[in-house]
Amino acid sequence: MKLKLKLVRSIIGKPEDQKATVRALGLKKLNQEIVKDVNPQVAGMVAKVKHLLNIEEV
């Protein structure tokens, strides 16, 4: 299974650990979309910053 992730909220003013998590997912700019395979590490990162993302199953 894959997830399509889109950064829809800014990371400005967010805690440093959330900024690092968004960067580790590979998202750099607002409205950028990426597709990731689901594994426990990615699922944990997505859960941590789900309030900043739009998430779709692909």
MARLUM-477718 format. One line per field, with one value per residue: x, y, z of N, C-alpha, C, O, CB in turn. Coordinates in nm, 2 decimals. Glycine has a CB too. Layout:
# MARLUM-477718
n.u: c(X; ...)
n.v: c(Y; ...)
n.w: c(Z; ...)
ca.u: c(X; ...)
ca.v: c(Y; ...)
ca.w: c(Z; ...)
c.u: c(X; ...)
c.v: c(Y; ...)
c.w: c(Z; ...)
o.u: c(X; ...)
o.v: c(Y; ...)
o.w: c(Z; ...)
cb.u: c(X; ...)
cb.v: c(Y; ...)
cb.w: c(Z; ...)
This chain:
# MARLUM-477718
n.u: c(0.08; 0.04; 0.09; -0.03; 0.11; 0.05; 0.17; 0.00; -0.02; 0.17; 0.51; 0.62; 0.68; 0.62; 0.70; 1.05; 1.09; 0.87; 0.91; 1.15; 1.05; 0.87; 1.05; 1.21; 1.03; 1.04; 0.93; 0.93; 0.83; 0.53; 0.22; 0.35; 0.36; 0.41; 0.47; 0.46; 0.58; 0.40; 0.52; 0.62; 0.78; 0.73; 0.46; 0.45; 0.58; 0.40; 0.17; 0.26; 0.27; 0.02; -0.17; -0.07; -0.08; -0.24; -0.37; -0.38; -0.48; -0.32)
n.v: c(-0.12; 0.23; 0.57; 0.89; 1.20; 1.53; 1.84; 2.07; 2.26; 2.52; 2.48; 2.67; 2.81; 2.58; 2.31; 2.20; 1.93; 1.84; 1.99; 1.86; 1.60; 1.64; 1.72; 1.49; 1.31; 1.40; 1.63; 1.96; 2.20; 2.40; 2.26; 2.06; 1.73; 1.39; 1.04; 0.76; 0.44; 0.24; 0.17; 0.07; 0.28; 0.51; 0.53; 0.60; 0.85; 1.00; 0.99; 1.16; 1.41; 1.45; 1.66; 1.85; 1.76; 1.64; 1.33; 1.05; 0.73; 0.53)
n.w: c(0.00; -0.07; 0.03; -0.05; 0.02; 0.11; 0.18; 0.36; 0.55; 0.70; 0.83; 0.98; 1.29; 1.42; 1.65; 1.67; 1.64; 1.49; 1.25; 1.16; 1.12; 0.91; 0.71; 0.70; 0.58; 0.33; 0.24; 0.13; 0.05; 0.07; -0.04; -0.18; -0.31; -0.23; -0.28; -0.08; 0.03; 0.26; 0.58; 0.91; 1.01; 0.84; 0.88; 1.15; 1.14; 0.98; 1.15; 1.35; 1.24; 1.12; 1.13; 0.96; 0.71; 0.40; 0.35; 0.14; 0.03; -0.21)
ca.u: c(0.00; 0.12; 0.02; 0.01; 0.11; 0.06; 0.19; -0.10; -0.01; 0.31; 0.58; 0.67; 0.63; 0.59; 0.82; 1.16; 1.08; 0.77; 0.98; 1.24; 0.97; 0.82; 1.17; 1.25; 0.93; 1.08; 0.85; 1.01; 0.75; 0.38; 0.15; 0.43; 0.30; 0.50; 0.41; 0.55; 0.53; 0.37; 0.59; 0.60; 0.85; 0.66; 0.33; 0.47; 0.61; 0.27; 0.08; 0.31; 0.24; -0.10; -0.24; -0.01; -0.08; -0.35; -0.32; -0.47; -0.43; -0.30)
ca.v: c(0.00; 0.35; 0.69; 1.02; 1.30; 1.67; 1.94; 2.17; 2.36; 2.56; 2.43; 2.79; 2.82; 2.45; 2.26; 2.16; 1.78; 1.83; 2.03; 1.76; 1.49; 1.68; 1.72; 1.35; 1.25; 1.45; 1.75; 2.09; 2.32; 2.39; 2.20; 1.96; 1.60; 1.28; 0.91; 0.68; 0.31; 0.23; 0.08; 0.12; 0.41; 0.61; 0.54; 0.68; 0.99; 1.06; 1.01; 1.27; 1.54; 1.44; 1.78; 1.94; 1.69; 1.57; 1.19; 0.97; 0.60; 0.52)
ca.w: c(0.00; -0.07; 0.07; -0.12; 0.12; 0.06; 0.29; 0.34; 0.65; 0.71; 0.95; 1.05; 1.42; 1.48; 1.72; 1.58; 1.60; 1.38; 1.13; 1.12; 1.07; 0.77; 0.62; 0.68; 0.49; 0.19; 0.20; 0.15; 0.02; 0.08; -0.15; -0.24; -0.30; -0.25; -0.26; 0.01; 0.07; 0.41; 0.67; 1.05; 1.03; 0.77; 0.95; 1.28; 1.11; 0.93; 1.26; 1.43; 1.17; 1.04; 1.13; 0.86; 0.58; 0.34; 0.33; 0.05; -0.01; -0.36)
c.u: c(0.09; 0.03; 0.07; 0.00; 0.13; 0.07; 0.10; -0.10; 0.14; 0.38; 0.64; 0.60; 0.60; 0.72; 0.92; 1.14; 0.98; 0.83; 1.07; 1.17; 0.92; 0.94; 1.21; 1.15; 0.97; 1.00; 0.92; 0.92; 0.60; 0.32; 0.23; 0.36; 0.41; 0.42; 0.51; 0.49; 0.50; 0.45; 0.58; 0.67; 0.78; 0.52; 0.34; 0.50; 0.48; 0.18; 0.13; 0.27; 0.12; -0.18; -0.18; -0.03; -0.22; -0.30; -0.43; -0.40; -0.42; -0.30)
c.v: c(0.12; 0.47; 0.81; 1.13; 1.43; 1.76; 2.06; 2.28; 2.39; 2.50; 2.55; 2.80; 2.69; 2.40; 2.20; 2.01; 1.76; 1.88; 1.93; 1.64; 1.52; 1.67; 1.57; 1.27; 1.30; 1.57; 1.87; 2.21; 2.30; 2.34; 2.10; 1.82; 1.49; 1.15; 0.82; 0.54; 0.31; 0.13; 0.14; 0.26; 0.52; 0.63; 0.62; 0.83; 1.06; 1.08; 1.13; 1.41; 1.54; 1.57; 1.88; 1.88; 1.66; 1.43; 1.12; 0.84; 0.59; 0.37)
c.w: c(0.00; -0.02; -0.01; -0.01; 0.06; 0.18; 0.27; 0.44; 0.67; 0.84; 1.02; 1.18; 1.49; 1.55; 1.63; 1.55; 1.49; 1.25; 1.07; 1.06; 0.93; 0.67; 0.59; 0.59; 0.35; 0.15; 0.23; 0.14; 0.04; -0.05; -0.23; -0.21; -0.32; -0.23; -0.19; 0.03; 0.22; 0.48; 0.81; 1.07; 0.97; 0.84; 1.08; 1.25; 1.06; 1.05; 1.34; 1.37; 1.09; 1.03; 1.02; 0.72; 0.54; 0.31; 0.25; 0.03; -0.16; -0.39)
o.u: c(0.20; -0.10; 0.19; -0.11; 0.21; -0.01; 0.11; -0.17; 0.23; 0.31; 0.71; 0.48; 0.55; 0.83; 0.89; 1.18; 0.99; 0.81; 1.08; 1.21; 0.93; 0.92; 1.25; 1.19; 0.92; 1.01; 0.97; 0.94; 0.55; 0.36; 0.19; 0.32; 0.50; 0.31; 0.62; 0.37; 0.57; 0.45; 0.54; 0.61; 0.76; 0.48; 0.26; 0.45; 0.46; 0.12; 0.04; 0.25; 0.10; -0.26; -0.25; 0.01; -0.31; -0.19; -0.55; -0.28; -0.51; -0.29)
o.v: c(0.13; 0.46; 0.83; 1.15; 1.45; 1.75; 2.13; 2.38; 2.30; 2.48; 2.53; 2.79; 2.69; 2.45; 2.15; 1.97; 1.67; 1.82; 1.90; 1.57; 1.43; 1.62; 1.54; 1.18; 1.23; 1.60; 1.89; 2.31; 2.18; 2.38; 2.06; 1.80; 1.51; 1.15; 0.81; 0.53; 0.38; 0.01; 0.25; 0.34; 0.63; 0.75; 0.71; 0.91; 1.18; 1.19; 1.20; 1.50; 1.62; 1.59; 1.99; 1.95; 1.64; 1.42; 1.12; 0.83; 0.64; 0.33)
o.w: c(0.06; -0.03; -0.04; 0.05; -0.03; 0.27; 0.17; 0.43; 0.66; 0.94; 1.12; 1.19; 1.60; 1.53; 1.52; 1.44; 1.41; 1.14; 0.95; 0.97; 0.84; 0.56; 0.48; 0.52; 0.25; 0.03; 0.35; 0.21; 0.04; -0.16; -0.33; -0.10; -0.40; -0.17; -0.23; 0.04; 0.30; 0.43; 0.82; 1.14; 1.03; 0.86; 1.11; 1.32; 1.10; 1.05; 1.40; 1.44; 0.99; 0.93; 1.00; 0.62; 0.62; 0.25; 0.28; 0.02; -0.23; -0.51)
cb.u: c(-0.10; 0.16; 0.04; -0.08; 0.23; -0.06; 0.34; -0.24; -0.07; 0.32; 0.69; 0.64; 0.51; 0.55; 0.77; 1.29; 1.04; 0.65; 1.06; 1.33; 0.85; 0.76; 1.29; 1.25; 0.79; 1.06; 0.71; 1.13; 0.77; 0.32; 0.10; 0.57; 0.19; 0.62; 0.37; 0.58; 0.64; 0.22; 0.75; 0.65; 1.00; 0.64; 0.27; 0.59; 0.71; 0.20; 0.09; 0.46; 0.36; -0.19; -0.23; 0.14; 0.00; -0.41; -0.30; -0.50; -0.52; -0.17)
cb.v: c(0.00; 0.38; 0.72; 1.05; 1.27; 1.70; 1.99; 2.11; 2.31; 2.71; 2.34; 2.92; 2.91; 2.35; 2.15; 2.18; 1.70; 1.91; 2.16; 1.71; 1.46; 1.82; 1.80; 1.28; 1.29; 1.34; 1.74; 2.09; 2.37; 2.53; 2.31; 1.96; 1.58; 1.28; 0.84; 0.75; 0.20; 0.21; 0.06; 0.03; 0.40; 0.57; 0.40; 0.62; 1.00; 0.96; 0.88; 1.26; 1.58; 1.33; 1.85; 1.96; 1.56; 1.65; 1.12; 1.04; 0.48; 0.58)
cb.w: c(0.12; -0.22; 0.22; -0.24; 0.22; -0.03; 0.29; 0.33; 0.79; 0.71; 0.91; 0.97; 1.42; 1.37; 1.82; 1.65; 1.73; 1.41; 1.16; 1.24; 1.16; 0.77; 0.68; 0.82; 0.53; 0.10; 0.27; 0.06; -0.13; 0.12; -0.24; -0.20; -0.39; -0.15; -0.40; 0.14; 0.04; 0.43; 0.63; 1.15; 0.97; 0.62; 0.98; 1.35; 1.00; 0.83; 1.35; 1.44; 1.09; 1.09; 1.26; 0.89; 0.59; 0.22; 0.46; -0.08; 0.05; -0.41)
